[in-house]
Every structure is written in C-alpha cells, then in structure tokens.
Amino acid sequence: MKRRVQVARALMVKPRVAVLDEPTAGLDVIQAREIRDIAKKYSVELGATVLVSSHNMLEVEELCGRVAMIHEGVIVKEGYVSDLLQEFGARNLEEVFLRVIRGGAR
C-alpha cells in the first residue's frame, strides 16, 4: 500500500516529468500491474515523460519506449526498445542487457 501511495503522490501534482524509482518493488502481481497501468495511462493522457529506474528489464520493456542501460555507473547501451531487440535478435531487454555487459554487443 505504501508503494501505491508514493506513486499516486508523485503523479497527483501532474508533473510534465515524473521519476519513478523501482515503482513496483515489493508489490504482488496484481498491484504491480496496477502501478504499470497507471504510469502508462498517465504518460499517454497527459503527454508527460515518465522516467523509470528499475532492475526489472521485463518491466522496463513493458513501460518504456526508449531506454538507457547502466552497468557499474556507466550507460552501456541506449535506444528504442524495438531497435535494441532487433539489433541483438533478442526476445527481451534482459537478453540485450546480458549480451551488452558480457561483451556480445554488436
């Protein structure tokens, strides 16, 4: 409940740019889905930018159009999700990230 209140509080003032740090950490599947849906709806309806920081690459893939992957404090790859998946022939962003940090970058 605390995490949901934090997200609601961040968005209720309708910022043009919202920063969500691990927005679904510690939530069950249903609550996590609700938070992701709220973030996507907020972005679309208000035309706002929602910056998501997360270790969950599958969640990032679902929420974000453009990503920057950071490893050991350095941006190691950035781009549109669809372009990165295509570039690496990957099924998901987690695979892309692992290939990038293990030296399989193209």
Secondary structure, DSSP 8 states (H G I E B T S, - for coil): -HHHHHHHHHHHT--SEEEEESTTTT--HHHHHHHHHHHHHHHHHHT-EEEEE-S-HHHHHHH-SEEEEEETTEEEEEEEHHHHHHHHT-SSHHHHHHHHHTT---
